[in-house]
Amino acid sequence: MATLSPAIHNRDNDLAGVLSLVAGIAVFSVQDVIIKLISGVYPVYEAITIRSLVALPILWVMVAVNRRGATLRSRHWRLLLVRGVIMFFSYTVYYLALAALPLATCIGLYFAAPLFITVMSALFLREQVGLRRWAAVLMGFVGVLIILRPGTEVFEVAALLPIFSALTYGMAQVLARKLGEEASASVMTFYANGMYILGGIAMVVAFGGGDYQSDVHKSWAFLTRGWKTPSLDDFLLMAACGVIAAVGLTLLSHAYRSSRASTIAPFEYSAIVLSVAYGWFIWGEFPDMVSWVGIAIVIGAGMYVVAVRDRALTRG
């Protein structure tokens, strides 16, 4: 999910923006599959560390060739580091959710992020949120509850993880709006990637020896499993995530810079289609009817709040 920010609109670029966004979503969906595949064998911090180390030189090049002359020096470097820490928690928690949940459920809950972004933008950025958008946010959270079904036999505690991931992702995107023109997307991602590396190393120190390893739950096992030297094939899979992150970011950033958010944001939900396809073909997963109802409500609410915000920015 890309930063929900206004773009300089050129109608001739709409098709290119949509194609770029769909390609970026398709690339990132492969990363979800890889993480889920390795989650039963390796620890999450191993995947994060290898992924981030591979992405580091790629992101460095992206910063260097940025057409706006971006630099890693910023008077807001502390805020960039804070955002990086928040993003580290967001993606780590999301990966932990992938270990235990069907792909479609995980992604459907994660798409509550626009709802959290709307709430926090109103609270912290003093953005005007009309009654209809508040109603859409409320309906979106109803959709989340439908997917979760707390208090029933189908409730899975791991389903809280993608919601926390969506919340922290929303926090990071609100900070991105606050940073504004002070830092490009590539610079913000470079700082975040640095926090991924440091966070991964800290987790290696904490859990690498396997002293806290437990199989009580798939997500917990993915977190606490001791470091395991990967086979060449598995190493290449984890390393591919670093390339995927860099390429996916480039595609999504291009999409949101070239087209209106309201035009292309609905195509972010192609991730649901891909997740259902991957989940069905690889793991035999398929959401039940109640989950589909909840996912549809969350998606509809998210699309609405993005579209209304973009129209307001265009008029302003």
C-alpha positions in Angstrom: 0.0 0.0 0.0 1.6 3.3 -1.1 1.6 6.6 0.6 -1.9 8.2 0.2 -0.7 11.6 -1.0 -2.0 13.9 -3.7 -0.5 13.6 -7.2 0.0 16.2 -9.9 -2.6 14.9 -12.3 -2.3 14.4 -16.0 -5.2 12.5 -17.5 -2.9 11.0 -20.2 -0.9 9.3 -17.4 -3.9 7.5 -15.8 -3.4 4.3 -17.8 0.3 4.3 -17.1 -0.4 4.9 -13.4 -2.9 2.1 -13.2 -0.5 -0.3 -14.9 2.4 0.7 -12.7 0.3 0.2 -9.6 -1.0 -3.2 -10.6 2.5 -4.3 -11.5 3.8 -3.0 -8.1 1.0 -4.9 -6.2 1.8 -8.1 -8.2 5.5 -7.8 -7.3 4.8 -7.2 -3.6 2.3 -10.2 -3.5 5.1 -12.5 -4.4 7.0 -11.3 -1.3 3.9 -12.3 0.8 4.0 -15.8 -0.7 7.8 -16.2 0.0 7.4 -15.1 3.6 4.6 -17.5 4.2 6.5 -20.3 2.5 9.5 -19.9 4.8 7.6 -19.2 8.0 7.5 -22.8 9.1 11.3 -23.3 8.8 13.1 -20.0 9.4 12.6 -17.1 11.9 11.1 -13.8 10.8 14.2 -11.8 11.7 16.3 -13.9 9.4 14.1 -13.0 6.4 14.0 -9.3 7.5 17.8 -9.1 7.9 18.6 -10.8 4.6 15.9 -8.9 2.7 17.0 -5.5 4.1 20.8 -6.1 3.5 20.0 -6.9 -0.2 17.8 -3.9 -0.6 20.3 -1.5 0.9 22.6 -0.9 -2.1 19.5 -0.9 -4.4 17.9 1.9 -2.3 21.2 3.8 -2.2 21.2 3.9 -6.0 17.6 5.0 -6.0 18.4 7.9 -3.7 21.5 8.8 -5.8 19.6 8.9 -9.1 16.5 10.6 -7.7 15.6 13.4 -10.2 14.9 15.9 -7.4 18.4 15.6 -6.1 17.4 13.9 -3.0 20.0 13.6 -0.2 20.1 11.5 2.9 20.9 14.6 5.0 17.7 16.0 6.5 17.0 18.3 9.4 14.1 15.9 10.1 16.4 12.9 10.4 15.1 12.1 13.9 11.5 11.9 12.5 12.7 9.8 9.7 14.3 7.3 12.1 11.1 7.3 14.2 9.1 6.5 11.1 11.6 3.8 10.2 11.1 2.1 13.6 7.3 2.3 13.2 7.6 0.7 9.8 9.8 -2.0 11.2 7.1 -3.0 13.7 4.4 -2.7 11.0 6.1 -5.1 8.6 7.4 -7.5 11.2 3.9 -7.9 12.7 2.4 -8.4 9.3 4.9 -11.1 8.5 4.1 -12.8 11.7 0.4 -12.8 10.7 1.2 -14.4 7.4 2.6 -17.5 9.3 -0.8 -18.2 10.8 -3.5 -16.7 8.6 -4.8 -17.3 5.1 -3.3 -14.8 2.7 -6.7 -13.2 1.8 -7.7 -12.7 5.4 -4.4 -11.2 6.3 -4.4 -8.7 3.4 -8.1 -8.0 3.9 -7.5 -6.9 7.5 -4.4 -5.0 6.5 -6.5 -2.9 4.1 -8.0 -1.2 7.2 -4.9 1.1 6.9 -6.8 3.9 5.0 -9.3 3.9 7.8 -6.6 4.4 10.4 -4.9 7.1 8.2 -8.2 9.0 8.0 -8.7 9.0 11.8 -5.1 10.0 12.6 -5.1 12.7 9.9 -8.1 14.2 11.6 -6.6 14.0 15.1 -2.9 14.9 14.4 -2.9 16.8 11.1 -6.2 18.6 11.7 -7.4 17.4 8.3 -11.1 18.1 7.7 -13.1 14.8 7.7 -16.7 15.1 6.7 -19.7 13.2 8.1 -19.7 10.8 5.1 -16.1 9.9 5.5 -16.6 9.3 9.3 -19.5 7.0 8.4 -17.3 5.1 5.9 -14.6 4.7 8.6 -17.2 3.4 11.0 -18.5 0.9 8.4 -15.0 -0.2 7.6 -14.3 -1.1 11.2 -17.6 -3.0 11.3 -16.2 -5.0 8.4 -13.1 -5.7 10.4 -15.2 -7.1 13.2 -17.1 -9.3 10.8 -13.8 -10.8 9.6 -12.5 -11.2 13.1 -15.7 -12.6 14.6 -14.5 -12.1 18.2 -16.1 -14.4 20.8 -16.8 -17.2 18.2 -15.0 -20.5 17.6 -13.5 -19.2 14.3 -11.7 -16.2 16.0 -8.0 -16.4 15.6 -5.8 -14.2 17.9 -3.3 -13.8 15.0 -5.9 -11.8 13.2 -5.2 -8.9 15.5 -1.7 -8.8 14.0 -2.6 -7.4 10.6 -4.8 -4.8 12.3 -1.9 -3.6 14.4 0.2 -3.6 11.2 -2.4 -1.4 9.5 -2.5 0.9 12.5 1.3 1.4 12.6 1.4 1.7 8.8 -1.1 4.5 9.1 1.0 6.2 11.7 4.0 6.0 9.4 2.0 7.5 6.5 0.8 10.3 8.6 4.4 11.1 9.5 5.2 10.9 5.8 2.6 13.6 5.1 4.1 15.7 7.9 7.6 15.3 6.3 6.0 16.6 3.0 8.6 17.8 0.5 11.5 17.6 3.0 12.2 13.9 2.1 11.5 11.9 -1.1 9.9 8.4 -1.0 13.3 6.9 -1.7 14.9 8.7 1.2 12.2 7.7 3.6 12.4 4.1 2.5 16.2 4.1 2.9 15.9 5.3 6.5 13.2 2.7 7.1 15.4 0.0 5.6 18.2 1.0 7.9 15.8 0.5 10.9 14.9 -2.9 9.4 18.5 -4.0 9.5 19.1 -2.7 13.0 15.8 -4.2 14.2 16.7 -7.5 12.5 20.1 -7.6 14.2 18.5 -6.8 17.6 16.1 -9.8 17.1 19.0 -12.0 16.1 20.7 -11.2 19.4 17.5 -11.8 21.4 16.2 -14.9 19.6 19.0 -16.2 17.5 20.2 -18.8 20.0 16.7 -20.4 20.1 16.5 -20.1 23.9 12.9 -18.8 23.7 11.7 -21.1 20.9 8.2 -22.3 21.2 5.7 -24.0 18.9 2.7 -23.0 20.9 1.5 -20.9 17.9 2.6 -20.5 14.3 3.2 -16.7 14.7 5.1 -17.1 18.0 7.2 -19.9 16.5 8.1 -17.7 13.5 9.2 -15.0 16.0 11.2 -17.1 18.5 12.7 -19.8 16.3 16.5 -19.9 16.4 18.7 -18.7 13.5 19.1 -21.5 10.9 21.6 -21.3 8.1 19.5 -21.2 4.9 20.0 -23.5 1.9 21.0 -21.7 -1.3 17.5 -21.8 -2.7 16.0 -20.4 0.5 18.6 -17.7 0.8 17.9 -16.6 -2.8 14.2 -16.5 -1.9 14.8 -14.2 1.1 17.3 -12.1 -1.0 14.6 -11.8 -3.7 12.4 -10.0 -1.2 15.0 -7.2 -1.1 14.8 -6.8 -4.9 11.0 -7.0 -4.7 10.8 -4.3 -2.1 12.9 -1.9 -4.2 11.2 -2.6 -7.5 7.7 -2.6 -5.9 8.4 0.8 -4.2 9.5 2.3 -7.5 6.4 1.1 -9.3 4.0 2.3 -6.6 5.8 5.6 -6.2 5.6 6.2 -9.9 1.9 5.3 -10.0 1.0 7.8 -7.2 3.1 10.6 -8.7 1.6 10.3 -12.1 -2.1 9.8 -11.4 -4.8 10.9 -9.0 -5.1 8.7 -5.9 -8.9 8.3 -6.5 -8.2 7.0 -10.0 -5.6 4.3 -9.1 -6.1 3.5 -5.4 -9.0 1.1 -6.2 -6.6 -1.1 -8.1 -4.6 -1.6 -4.9 -7.3 -4.1 -4.0 -6.1 -6.4 -6.9 -3.9 -7.7 -4.0 -7.0 -9.5 -2.7 -7.5 -11.3 -6.0 -3.9 -12.3 -6.1 -3.9 -13.4 -2.5 -7.0 -15.6 -3.0 -5.4 -17.1 -6.1 -2.0 -17.8 -4.4 -3.7 -19.1 -1.2 -6.0 -21.4 -3.1 -3.3 -22.9 -5.5 -0.5 -23.2 -2.9 -2.2 -23.8 0.4 -5.8 -24.7 -0.5 -7.1 -21.7 1.4 -10.3 -19.9 0.5 -12.3 -17.4 2.7 -15.7 -18.3 3.8 -18.8 -16.2 2.9 -18.8 -14.3 6.2 -15.1 -13.3 5.6 -15.9 -12.2 2.1 -18.7 -9.9 3.4 -16.2 -8.3 5.9 -13.5 -8.0 3.3 -15.9 -6.3 0.9 -17.0 -3.8 3.5 -13.4 -2.9 4.5 -12.4 -2.5 0.8 -15.5 -0.4 0.0 -14.9 1.9 3.0 -11.2 2.3 2.2 -11.9 3.1 -1.5 -14.5 5.7 -0.4 -12.3 7.6 2.1 -9.5 7.7 -0.4 -11.7 8.9 -3.2 -13.4 11.6 -1.1 -10.1 12.9 0.2 -8.6 13.1 -3.2 -11.6 15.1 -4.6 -11.3 17.5 -1.6 -7.6 18.0 -2.3 -8.3 18.5 -6.0 -10.9 21.2 -5.3 -8.6 22.8 -2.7 
